[in-house]
Amino acid sequence: MQKKRSVVLAGVGATLGAAGLVLATMLPSSADTTGQQVTTKAEATSAVSYTWRYFECWKPKECHASAVLPKTWKHVDQGDSKTAFLDPTANRMIRFNIWLGDKPPTTVVAGQRKVAALKGTPGLKIQNVYTTTMQSTNSQGKLTLTTVVYTYKSGKTTRWVATRYFGQHGSKQAEREITVGGAPTDYKLLGTALLKATQSFALAG
């Protein structure tokens, strides 16, 4: 198991410059990006701090996976290589599936299958589907990722979701999956959480 470490994370703006499409392409189609950004009181109180989190653990100090994640979000083991972290203050989350089979498809094909599987979802609007590359910040080399961004209706509520399939060390296979979800107004916060998790994710050993 890797020792707990402190890291210096690149700012979102720097990452956008390097990776091109990471957060800019995750904007809801209805988002107004022309006006001046104003931080409301609600946004200020929902600020998120990040830290290293360890999961897929078989003993308290023997964990299979780690990533930089929201510090206060509740860890929920969902079984079958799936783990979620839930915000106790709002209906938003980040979820990992660290094993997609012995022979996973490419990230592009995984994204296409996701879009196909979503058909028939109430109020579905596919906001974006894109494939890009970036560098890991945790010694995992070049990452290839395909992200599906969409909204749907849950009762009378609209949910904003981004599901990402990615491979590490130059692989184009969909080795891992990370999904974030929340209200459409949470897209920036969720996009940042997804970016940090993607770049920092690693398995032990």
N, C-alpha and C positions, 0 to 999 in steps of 0.2 A: 504493500500500500504506500502510495506516495505520501510524504510528510505534508502536513498542512502548510500552505505557503501564502505569502502576500503577493499581490500582483498589481501592476499598474495597467489599467485598462485604457485603451485609446478612446478618445471622445467620439461620440456618434458622428460628428461632422467629418472627422478624419477617416472614419470607417466608410462613410458614404463616398468619400473621394476615392478610396482604394477599391471598394467593392462595387461602386456604381449604383446598383439598383436595390440595395438592401431595405432601406426604410422608405425611400421616396416612392417606390412602386407598391407599397403596402397601404397607400392612402385610400380610404373609401372613395368611391366615384363621386359621392355627393360632398366631399370635403371641400371647404373653401380655403384655399391656400394663398389667396391674394391679399388678404387683410393683414394688419399688424397683429402679431401674436401677443395676447394678453393673458397673463396667468391669473386665473380666478382663485378665490379663497378655497373652493372645493379642490381645485387642482393642487394647490399648495399643501393642503392637509393630506393629500393622497400620495405625496412624494415617497418613492421607494428607495431604500438603501440595499446594497448588494453585498454578498459575501460568498465564500466557498461553502457549498452544501454537498453532503455525501449521502448516497442512497444505494438501493439494491444491496443492503447489508445483511449478512448472516450472523454477525456478532456486532456488538456496539461499536467496536473500533476496527472492524474488517468489512469494508464496503467495496463494492465492485465498480461504482460509478461516481463521478464528481462533476460539478459545474458551478459557475458563478450564477447565483440565483437570488431572488428577493429574500432578504434576511428573515422577515417575519411570516412568510407564507407557510402554511401548515403542510407538513410532509404526510402524504397518504400513499401507502403501498397498495397498489391495485392488483398485484399478482401477474403472472405470465409476462415478466420482464417490463411491466408498466408501473410507472410512478408518477404521481401528480403532486403539485404544490399549489395550495388553495389560499387565496387572499382572505383573511378573516374579516376584513373590513368592507369587502365588496365582492360581487359575483364575477370574479375573474380568476384565471388559473393558467398554469403551464404544466404540460403533461409530456412524459417521455415514454417511448417504446424503444428499448435498446436492442431488441433482436427481432428482425423481420424475416427470419428463415435462413436456411443454409444457402439458398441461391436466390437472393433478392433481385428484383429487376433493377434497371437503371433508375436514377432519380427522375428522369423525364417520364419513363413509363409509369413509375409509381404515382407521379402527379396526374397523369392522364387517367389512371385507374381511380384515383381519388375523385376527380371531377365526374367520372361516369357513375361512381357509387353515390354521389350526392344528388343525382337526378331524382326528382320527386320530393325533395326536402321542402317543407313549407316556406314560401317567401324567398327561395334561394336566389341570390345574385352573386355570380362569380365576378369578383372585383379584379383579380389579376392572377396569372400563372406565369412564372418566370424561372429561368435557370441561370445561375451565375456561379462564380468561384470566389473564394477568399482564403486567407491564411488563418490557421489555428493560432490562438495565443497560448496554447498549452501543449506544444510539441507534437501536434497531430498532423503537421504538414498542410498540404493543399486540400481544401474542402470543396467538393462539388455539391451544389444544393439546388433543389427545385422546390418552390414554395407556391402553395395554392391559397389565395386569399379570398374569402367569401363572407357574405352575411346571410342570415336566415331568420325565420320567425320561430320563437319559442313561446307559444301562446300569443300574447299581445306585445311581447318584448322582442326587439331585434338584437341578435347576437352577432358579434364580429369575431371571425376566426381566421387564423393563419396556420396551416399545416405544412411543415417542412420535412423533406426527405433529404438525407445527405450521406455522403461517403467521405472518409478521411484518408490521409496519406495518398492522395491522388486518385483514389477509387471513384468511379462514376456510379457505383452501385448504391442503392438505397439501403445502407447498413443500419441507419437509425432514423427515428421519426420524433419530431418535437412539435407539439401543438400548443398554441396560446389562444385563449378565448375570453371575451368580456363584452362590454357595451361598445358600440361604435365610437363613442367619445374617448375610449381607452386605447385607441389604436397606437398612439405614440408610445405610451407606457408599455404596452404589450409588444410592440415592435422592438423596443430597446431590450426588454427581457428576453425575447427570442434571439436577438443578435448576440447578446452576452452569453447566453446558454450555448448557442451554436459554436461560437469561437472557443469557448473554454472547455467544452465537454470532453471527457476522456474516461476510458476504462482502466482499471488497475491491471498491472502486470504487462 
